[in-house]
């Protein structure tokens, strides 16, 4: 399975194509969307062709303003894409998370800290929290 097939299997649809030429014959990137998540897949041709990078950055900035989450991957890196797309902020309810040694008067940890603590406990067990001190 390639990255495009994976995205479509996850419910993403092709939304935009960034091509080198006006005829769309040399595709540099393909954009996929699902809800407010936008995924840019850079095709290998992007490494072989000189193109207007300023135009490319402008397009990427438009996508970043339009969507809540924007990810960019190289087409042959399925594993990295899966790693990043497995969890998005919309998948996690941070308000319901309890973390180690937090009092009501202490500011809640960041979402990244919450996820780190969860993964740490999964890997090493909750008894390993003692090593944080």
C-alpha positions as CSV (number, residue, x, y, z in Angstrom):
1,X,0.0,0.0,0.0
2,X,1.3,3.5,-0.8
3,X,0.6,6.7,1.0
4,X,-2.1,7.9,-1.3
5,X,-4.0,4.6,-1.0
6,X,-3.6,4.8,2.8
7,X,-5.0,8.3,2.9
8,X,-8.0,7.4,0.8
9,X,-8.6,4.3,2.9
10,X,-8.7,6.7,5.9
11,X,-11.4,8.8,4.3
12,X,-9.2,11.6,2.8
13,X,-10.1,12.9,-0.7
14,X,-7.9,14.6,-3.2
15,X,-8.4,18.3,-2.8
16,X,-5.6,20.1,-4.7
17,X,-2.7,19.4,-7.0
18,X,0.4,21.5,-7.3
19,X,2.1,21.1,-10.6
20,X,5.3,22.4,-12.2
21,X,3.8,23.3,-15.5
22,X,0.4,24.8,-16.4
23,X,-0.7,21.6,-18.1
24,X,-0.4,19.6,-14.8
25,X,1.8,17.1,-16.4
26,X,4.5,17.2,-13.8
27,X,2.9,17.0,-10.4
28,X,5.0,18.2,-7.4
29,X,2.5,17.7,-4.6
30,X,-1.0,16.4,-4.1
31,X,-3.3,17.7,-1.3
32,X,-5.8,15.5,0.5
33,X,-8.5,16.7,2.9
34,X,-10.6,15.1,5.6
35,X,-12.6,17.4,7.9
36,X,-10.1,20.1,8.9
37,X,-7.0,18.0,8.3
38,X,-5.0,18.7,5.2
39,X,-2.2,16.4,4.1
40,X,0.4,17.4,1.4
41,X,2.2,14.6,-0.3
42,X,5.3,15.7,-2.1
43,X,6.0,13.5,-5.0
44,X,9.6,12.4,-5.8
45,X,9.6,14.7,-8.8
46,X,9.8,17.6,-6.4
47,X,13.5,16.7,-5.8
48,X,14.4,16.5,-9.5
49,X,12.9,19.8,-10.9
50,X,13.7,23.4,-10.3
51,X,10.4,25.2,-9.6
52,X,9.2,28.5,-8.1
53,X,9.6,27.7,-4.4
54,X,8.0,31.1,-3.5
55,X,4.8,30.1,-5.2
56,X,4.9,26.7,-3.5
57,X,5.3,28.4,-0.1
58,X,2.5,30.8,-0.8
59,X,0.2,27.8,-1.6
60,X,1.3,26.0,1.5
61,X,0.6,29.1,3.6
62,X,-2.9,29.3,2.1
63,X,-3.6,25.7,3.2
64,X,-2.3,26.5,6.7
65,X,-4.7,29.4,7.1
66,X,-7.6,27.3,5.7
67,X,-7.2,24.1,7.8
68,X,-6.8,23.4,11.5
69,X,-4.1,20.8,10.8
70,X,-1.6,20.6,7.9
71,X,0.9,17.8,7.4
72,X,3.5,17.4,4.7
73,X,5.1,14.0,3.8
74,X,7.2,12.6,1.0
75,X,5.1,10.1,-1.0
76,X,7.4,7.1,-0.2
77,X,7.3,7.6,3.6
78,X,4.1,5.8,4.6
79,X,5.4,4.9,8.1
80,X,6.1,8.5,9.1
81,X,2.7,9.6,7.8
82,X,0.9,6.9,9.8
83,X,2.9,7.9,12.9
84,X,1.8,11.5,12.7
85,X,-1.8,10.9,11.5
86,X,-2.6,8.3,14.1
87,X,-3.3,10.9,16.7
88,X,-4.5,14.4,16.1
89,X,-5.7,16.9,18.6
90,X,-9.3,16.3,17.6
91,X,-8.8,12.6,18.6
92,X,-7.9,13.4,22.2
93,X,-10.0,15.0,24.9
94,X,-7.4,16.8,27.0
95,X,-9.9,18.0,29.6
96,X,-10.6,14.5,30.8
97,X,-6.9,13.5,31.2
98,X,-5.3,13.1,34.6
99,X,-1.6,13.2,34.9
100,X,0.9,12.3,37.5
101,X,1.1,14.3,40.8
102,X,-1.1,17.2,39.6
103,X,-3.1,19.3,42.2
104,X,-6.1,21.4,41.4
105,X,-4.1,24.5,42.0
106,X,-1.4,23.6,39.5
107,X,-1.8,24.6,35.8
108,X,-2.7,21.6,33.7
109,X,0.2,20.1,31.6
110,X,0.4,20.7,27.9
111,X,-1.3,18.2,25.6
112,X,2.2,17.0,24.6
113,X,3.1,16.3,28.3
114,X,-0.2,14.4,28.7
115,X,0.6,12.2,25.7
116,X,4.2,11.7,26.8
117,X,3.1,10.6,30.3
118,X,0.5,8.2,28.8
119,X,3.1,6.6,26.4
120,X,5.7,6.5,29.2
121,X,3.2,4.5,31.4
122,X,2.3,2.2,28.6
123,X,6.0,1.4,27.9
124,X,7.4,1.3,31.5
125,X,4.4,1.0,33.8
126,X,3.0,3.6,36.2
127,X,5.5,2.5,38.9
128,X,8.2,4.1,36.7
129,X,6.8,7.6,37.4
130,X,9.0,7.6,40.5
131,X,12.0,8.2,38.2
132,X,10.6,11.6,37.2
133,X,11.7,13.1,40.5
